């Protein structure tokens, strides 16, 4: 973990922060163990319901319902940050200007060659 280098646009994960990982109080460790036990119990109950061969009703998982809702409505949960703004500019705005520049310079170059009479046309319908 000593040679971990942070990314420029992302913060360090909590699992790699030495203060959060090594210097934990016994109360904090106990509360984490209780949360892990609660999660394991909920997971076991869900797996038992899911694998019940005699079940007739639909099993509703609230976390899965929230995830599907968030995937179906991404703009309600979107939070504009520097990174999302930069990505939007890089993939939305910059390609338009680059394509404009490429097409415009190519067209200008061809027009100059046509005016100078140096453009060699490979295919012509009028000849």
Phi, psi and omega in degrees: 000345183290330183266014179286128179246131182287146175286151184293331183252008181228150178271165180290133178296149182298330182290342179257001177279117184299327180292325180278340188263317186262322187265064181258139178283159178300324177296320180294317178297319180295318179293323176295319178295322177295318178296320179295321178294320178297316177298318180296322179294316178297321178295319179296318178297318180295316179296323177295315178294320183293323184264011178288119183288343183258013184284143180242338185263165178279136178268124181255121177256113184297325179293319178293322177297316178297320181295316180295320178296317180293325178289326181282333181235071187289334185283342177285330182255006181286137179236114181289126177232178178298318182294316180292325177293318178296317179295320178298319178291319183292322183259351182248318187260314184300315179301327178296315180292322179295313179297320177301314181297316182296311182294319181295314180293323178294317179295317178297319179297316179294321178296320177296320179292322178295315179296324180279344180080021182256000181280123178266109183273127183278333184221130180219135179277339187267000183268000000 
